[in-house]
Amino acid sequence: MRLLLVVLVTLVFFQGGWTKNGSKSPPNIIIIMADDLGSNDVCFRGSNQIPTPNIDALGYQGVILNRHYTPPVCTPSRATLQTGKYPIHTGTQHLVINSNEPWGLPLSEKILPEYLKECAGYKTHMVGKWHLGFAKKDYTPLERGFDSHFGPWGPSLSYFSHRYILPTEPFFDGYDWRRNENVTYEPAGRYATDVLTDEAVNVIRRHKRQDPLFLIVTHLAPHAAEDTDPLQAPKEEIRKFKYIKDPQRRTYAAMVSILDKGIGKIVSALRESDILENSIILFFSDNGAPSRGLYSTTGSNLPLRGQKHSPWEGGTRVPAVIWSPLIEKRHRVSEDPIYSGDWLPTLLSLCKSVPTSKIDGLNVWETISRGKISPRREFVHSIDPIFGYSSYYYNGWKYVNGSTGNGAYDGWLGVVPGADKSPADFSYFDTVVNSSTWKALLPFAQRRLLTADIQMLRKRTEIICLSRKKSKDQNSACDPLKAPCLFHVDSDPCEEFNMASNFTSMVNEMQSRMRVIEAGAVPPGNVPGDPKSDPKLWNGVWTNWLDAKPGKPNLEGK
């Protein structure tokens, strides 16, 4: 009988796949998401203006995901991460969920924390921005599988007052910060990025090691605070960037810098809690930076084309890195395409679980861990039937039909690489190796990285436009508002050479494939704003007004 028990226990651990690194529990999963961070705003990509040593250290000690793609705007991106599905399959393909709109990610969708709780009993915590609906309590994080949530429910907010002002009429204005399902005024007057970092650190410190941890930290930074006052940071941090001539860009740099320091604190907390040896840390931006238009921030995606809320690479190809001692081949750059919807099946695979419904994500763990070729050969950037545009990648090719903003975001936007170089760039290696993240991860390094190694890895992430190799010809122009465009983005990452007239058969093939995909789409879930959502009716806060009775919502710490 005792022998049978031993065999059964051994089989359980073997089937779970959790003994590879000597651990008898599934890995802790920590996802840190930036909001609207440009691909030209991190140093590991070659930018030398805003130091990001902690983000860079994660990449150099782990794997830099140089072709990581997301949907081009906030709500669709978050829905894709949580469900493993394209936005066209969750009804989130058009714009975002504004705080006055009575809808959310469909309740029929099972999301990542629910899966993780089922497959291995994870303790699931969310710190930061939700942005998947809150008109009903059922839409909110604690009803969707999270054990705790701390932060705002809506799209954005002022970094100091923690209020969200609807940027269009009727311009509703209300406070938006929760601890679980209660309004809390704990962070009053404090800078939002620091508040979220401190909470993430506290979650890690309180966590009991016998339970697997799932922590997702969805920062607001460096998303614009409000339409009329978009860029906000402590003055003492802004003063550190005097070398940047543009005062707005100077503030943006301070916002990114505080975000980077927060990542260092989170990684250090994991090290101090002695759980790094069985952890996965993933960092990426939800979409590209908005260089122009509503909520523009001076964020830059150059040399990539376009920006947030556009069909171009600048809106969808984002900075991303992953670190874990479970990764067999570290200290490298991966050029394999990875889509944000791939994270759900990939992370579930580590506890030998699979999604219970049909999804669009693929398991890319072998690509990340062992450097095998990615199974990801196609993905849909966008199909928006309301704006009437679509963007689709297939086996090296990209099809773009239509655009957003009447083409206002179709060019190459943002700060030119090399402008206003940071003094820290002259001692870049020292800046990285002296970061909190590098010091925390160094004991797990597979080899000692020298200055030349860092220079080589940084160089390999550089995006080289095809025009640097050959001159443009007259037939390469693209206006997707007039006719579909075709690019071979594997060799033309800056989307400079429209090949539609030369490869009409490929255009036809991709259009046929798009029609098949579009036939399986669900309608966008967007609905008009509800005047009953006005925070003035709810004690000045944004709340789940469809459930509540007029009066005071739950208050805490006032």
N, C-alpha and C positions, 0 to 999 in steps of 0.2 A: 504494500500500500504506500509506504514511504517512497519507494523507488518510483512508483507511478506518479506521485505528486511532484517529485523532482523533474521527471520527464515532462510533465505538463507545464510546469513553470518555465523550464528551458525552452519549450516550444513557443510559449507566449512571447518571451523576450526575443527569440530568433525571428518569429514572424513579424514582430514589431520593428525589426531592423534597428534596435536602439543600442546594440552592444559594440558597434564598430569602433568607437573611440573609448571603450571601457565603461561607458555610461549605461545605466539600466533604466534610463528615462528618455523620452523623446526630447528633441532639442528645444531650448527656449528660442522664441522667435520675436525679434524686435524690429519693427518696421518704422523708419523715420521718414516722413514725407515733407518736403518743402512745398511751398505754394507759389507758383509763378516764377521759379528760379530759372534764369536764362542759361543756355548751354555755354555761353561765353562769359559767364559770371563765376566760374570755378577755376581754380588754378591748375588742377590736374589736366584740364582740357587745353592748357597752354595760355590761358588768360593770365596777365601779369599785373592786373590793376587792383583786384580785391583779394587779399590773402584768405585762403580757405584751408588751412593746414590740417584740420581734423577730418574734414571730408576727404581730402587728398590722402591722408594716412590710412583711412579705411580702404581706399582703393588700392594703394600700393601694397598694403599688407594682405589684401584679399584679391578681388578681381574687379577691374574696371569694366563695366558693361557699356561699351562704346556705341552700341546700337540698340539702346533701350527705347521702346516706343510706348506712348500713352495716347488716349484720346486728347484732343486739343483744348479742352476746357474743364473746369473744376468738377461739376456734378457727374458728367459722364466718366471722367477718369476715376473718381472714387467708387462709382457703381461697378466699373469694370474690375478694379482691384478686389472688391468685396464679393463679387459673384462669379468672376471668371468668364463673363460674357461680354460680347460687343454691346455698346449702348443701344444699337438697333434691336436687341433682343430683350432689353429691360425698359424700353420706352423713355430712355434718358438721352436720346441723341440730339435734342435741340436745346441749345443754351443751357441754363442752369435752373435750379429750384430757388426762386426768390422767397424771402421770408414771409411774404404776404400771400403766397400761393398755396392752396389747399391740396397738395399732392406730395408724394414721396416715392422712394424706391419701392416697387410693388411688394406687398407683404407676402406674396407667393414665392419670392426669391429667398432662397437659403443662402446665408452669407458666411464668410470665412470664420468668424468666432464660433458660430454654431457648429460648423464642421469640426473645428479643433476641439471643442468641448466633447463632442461625440466620440471622436477617434482616440483621444488620449486624456480626457479630463483636464484640458488646459484651463488655467486661470486667465481670464481674458479682460484686458484693461485698455481703455482708449483715453488718450490725453490729447485734446485739441479739437480742431474743427470737424464737424460732422457733415453738414451740407447734403444730406440725403433725405431731407424732409422732417418736419416736426409738427405739422398742423394737427395731427392726432398723436396721442401718446404712443400708439402702436408703431409709429414710424421711428421712434427715437432709439438711441443706442442700447439702453438696458432691456428693451423689448426685442432686440435683434441679436442677442447672444453675448453682449458684454456684461461682465460682472460689475464694472464701474466705468464712469465717464466723468471727465473734468474738462470743461471748456465750452465754447459756443456751439450752438446748434446750426447757425446760419452761415452765409457765404463769407463774410469778412466783418471787421469792426475796427474802431479806433483802438490803437495800441495802449492808450493810457486810460481812456474813459470806458472802454469796453462796450461801446454803443454801436449799433448798426443802423445806418441811415440808408433807406431805400434810395438808390441813385436816380430813380425816375419817379414821375408823379404816381401816387400822392405823397412821396417823400416821407413816409412813416419813419419815425425815429424811436428806437427803444434799446434798452439794456439787454445784453445777451451773454450770460455766463452761468453755467450750471455745475453743481456737484451732484452727480447722478441725475435725479429728476427734479431737484430743487434749485431755485435761483440762489446764487451765492454771491456775496459782495467781498469775499476773501481777498481777491486781487486788487482791491480799490487803489487806483493811482499807480500801480506797478506796471512795468512794461510787459506786455503780453507774452513775448517770447521767453523772457526770464521766468514768468509765472509757470508757463507750460513745462519748461525745462526742470524747474524745481519739483513740480508734481511728478514728472516722469522719474526723477531720481528717488523721490519718496516711495513711489510704487515699487521700484526695484529693491529698495532697502527693506520694505515691509514684506516682500515676497518670501514665502516659505520654500526652501530649496527642494522639498520632496515633491512639489507640484510643478509641472511644466508651465512656463510663463509665455503668454502671448501679449505683447505690449505694442500698440500702434500709437505713434506720436505724430499727429497731423498738424504741423506748425502752420500758423498764419503767415509767417514770414517767407519771402518778402512781398507778399500780396499787398496792394495798396490798401490803406486804412479806410479812406472815404474819397468820393469823387472830387470834392473841393479841397481836401488836405490829404493827398495820397501817401506821402512819404513821412514817416514818423520814427524817430529814434532818440535816445538820450543824447543831450548835447555833448557830454564828455566823450561819447563814442564817435560822434560826427567829427569832432575836432581832430581825431586821429587820421582823417583822410583829407587833410589840407592840400595834399598834392594833386587832388582831383579838381579840375577847374570848375566843372559844372556843379553848382551847389545842390541840385536835386540828385544828381548821381552820387554826390558825396554822402547824402543821407541814405540813399539806397545801399551804398557800400557798408554803412554802419549797420543797417538791418541785416545784411547777409553775414557780416562779421559776428554779430550777436548770435545768429542762428548757428554758425559754425562752432562758436565757443560752447553753446549748449550741447551740441553733439559730443564734444569732448567730455563734458560733465556726465552725460548719460553713459558713455563707454567706460569712463572711470568708475562710475557707480556699479556697473556690471562686474568690473574687475575687483572692486572692494568687496562685493557680495560673493565673490568666488564662484560665479556661474558662467564666466566667459568660455570655459573649456567645453561647454555643451550648449553654445548659443550660436544663432545666426543673426547677423545685423545687416539689414538691407536699407539703403538710402536711395531715394530718387525724388525728382520733382514731379508734381502732378501733371504739368504741361509746360510749354515754353513760356518765356517772358512776354508781357505786353509792352512793346516799345511805343505804340501809338494807341490813341482812342481811349475809351472808358477805362478807368483804373490803370492807365499807363504808368510805368514806374522808372523809366530809363533802363530797364532790364534789356539785355542784349543776347541775341542768338546767333550773331554773325560767326562764321561766314554762311551759316544756314539761311535759307530763304524763309521769309514770313515770320509769324509770331503766334502767340496764343490766339485761339479762336480763328484759325486759318487752316487750309488743307496742306500747308507746306511743312517741310522738315523742321523748320524753326518752331512750329507749334507742337510737334509730336515727338521729335527725337530729343530726349531729355538727359541731363546728367544723372548717372546711376552707378552705384558701387555696392558690392556685397562682400562681407567677410564672415568667415567661420572656420574653426579648426577642422570641421567636417569636410571642407573643400580640399580635395586631394592635390590640385594644382593651383597654387596661389602665386601672388606676385606677378600678375600678367594682365594683359588687355584682351578682352574678348570682342571680336568683331562679328559675332553671330547675332542675327536679329532676335530680340526678345520682346514680347508684348506684355504689358502690365496685367492682362488677363491670364498670363501663364503662371502667375505666382500662386493662385489658389490650388491648382492641381499639383504644382511642384512642391509646395509646402505640405500638402496632404500626403504626398508620396512618402515623406519622411516618417510618417507613422502608418505606412502601408494602408492608407485609406484612399478612396476615390470619390469624386462627386456623385451624388445620387440623382442628378438630373443632367441633361445634355448641356454642355458648356462649349465655349469657343477656345478656352485656354488649353495649352499643351504642357506636359511635364518636361521641363528643360533642365532638370537637376544634373543629368550627365553632361550637358553642355557646360554648365557652371562649374561642376566639381572636377570633371576629367578633361574638359576641352573638346568634347565630341561635337560633331556638326549639329547645329540646332535643327530640330524637327520643324521649326517655324519657317514655312516657306511663303505664307501669304497672311495678310491681315487687312481688316477694314479700318482705315483711319476715321472716316466719317461717311455717313449717308444721311443727309438732312433734307427731308422732303418739304420742309417749310421754307428754308432758305434756298433749296434746290441746288445743292452742291454735293459732290461725292469725291472721295479720295481713297485709293486702294493700292496695296502693294502685292506683287506676285513675283516670286523668284527673281528678284533683282530689278524688276520694272515697277514703275509707279504711274498710275493713271489719275489725272485730276480733271474734273469736269465741274465748272462753276467755282464760285468762291464766296467769301464773306466780305462785309463792309464795302460792297460794290467795288472790290478790287483794291481797297486802300491798304491792305496788309499783304499784298502780293509781291512786294519787292524785298530787298535785302536791308534790314532795319537794325538800328542799334549802334552801340559804341564800337568804333573801329578797333580791332585787336592791336595792342601795343600802345594805345593812348594813355597818357598819365600813369606811367609805370610806378608800381609800388616800390618804395625803398627796400621792402622785405624781399623782393624778387631777386636782388643781388646776392642774398644769402638764403635762397629758397630751400636748399637741402637742410640747413640748420633749422629753419623755421618749421619744417615738417617734422623732423626727428625730435624736436623739443616740444611738440604738441602733446596734449594730454592723451589723445587717442593713440599716437605712436607708442608712447611709454606703456600704455595699458596692453597693447597688442604685441609688443616686442617679444615677450616670453614665448609666444606661440609661432613666431616666424619660422618658416621652413629653411630660410637662409639669410645671411646678413646682407642687407641692401646697402650698397655704396652710392656715392654721388652719381657715378656713371649709370648705375642701374635706374635711379630715379629719373635721370635725364632721358634715358632710353624709353622708359615707360611713358613719360610725359610726351615725348616726341611721337610715340605711336598713337596717341589719342588725337593728334592734330588732324583736323578735317581739311583736306586739300581739295580745293575747287578744280574742276576739270579745265577751266579757263587758264589756269596757271600752266597747264601742259599743252594746250592748243588754243588758238584764237577762235572766237565765236564767228559763225557765219550768218548770213542774212536770214536763213531759214530757221534759226534756233529760237526765235522769239515765241513767247507763249502768252496768250490772253485767254484764260479758261472761261471767261464770260462769253466769248465768241465761239470757241471750239474746244473740244477736249485736248489735253496735252499729255504727252507721254515722255517719261524720263527713265533712263537706266540709272537709278540712284545708287546702285552698288559702285558704279564708276563715276557717277556725276552727283555727289551728295548735295551740292549746292543748287541743284535743279536749274541749270543754266541752259541746257541744250534740249529743246523740245524735238523729239524724234517722231512725232505723230505722222508727219507726212512721209517719212521714210519707212515706217513700219506699220502700215495700215492693217496688216493681218493681226499684229499684236494688239492694236487698238480694238479691233473687232472681237478678238478673243477675250480681252479684259472686259469689254462691255457686256459680252454674253455672260461671263462669270458674275459680273455685278448684278445683272438682271436676276440670276438665280438666287444670289444672296439677298437681294432686296425683296424678293418674293416671300422670304421667311421673316421679314421685319415686322415688329409690332408698331402700331402708331405711337407717335410721341405722346407722353403723358401730360404735357404742359396744360395748365388751365389758367384762366385769368385770376388776378389777385382778388382777394376777398377783403372788403372794407372792415369786416368784423375782426380782422387780424391786427388792427391798429393798436399799438402798445398803449395808447392813451386809455383804451378800454380795459387794460389789464395791468394797472398799477405801474405803467411805464416800461414794461418788459415784453419781449417777444415770448410767446408761450403757445402751447398746443390748444388753440382757441376753439377748435371743433369739439373738444371734449369738455372744456371748462365752462363754468357759469361765470357771467360777468362779475367782477370783483377782484380780489387779490389772488394771484397764483401762489403756489408754495414759495415761501421766502425763508432764507437761511442766512444767518450771519450779518443781518442788516444793522 
